[in-house]
Amino acid sequence: MNKIITVTRKGQTTLPAEVRAQLGLGKSGGVLQLEFNERSGTLTITKPVSLTELSKRISRHIKPGTKPLRNVDEYYQANRQNK
């Protein structure tokens, strides 16, 4: 999708309704991440990854049956090698 948007004197703009819908932004708005590449002069706007989505992505890499690490100090003391 390629859209042209207008920027006001105050630096404000409006995202087209179909873009907001595809990003999952409701009528109350939402948060977006903006990245500007100075070298190429391109601006990229993305929806940040939610905590739930991030958790799902990370969980794919954890072996089944792995217990969560709750106390780093206890783990270190229990697993450190005596020198």
Secondary structure, 3 states (H helix, E strand, C coil): CCCCCCCCCCCCCCCCHHHHHHHCCECCECCCEEEEECCCCEEEEECCCCHHHHHHHHHCCCCCCCCCCCCHHHHHHHHCCCC
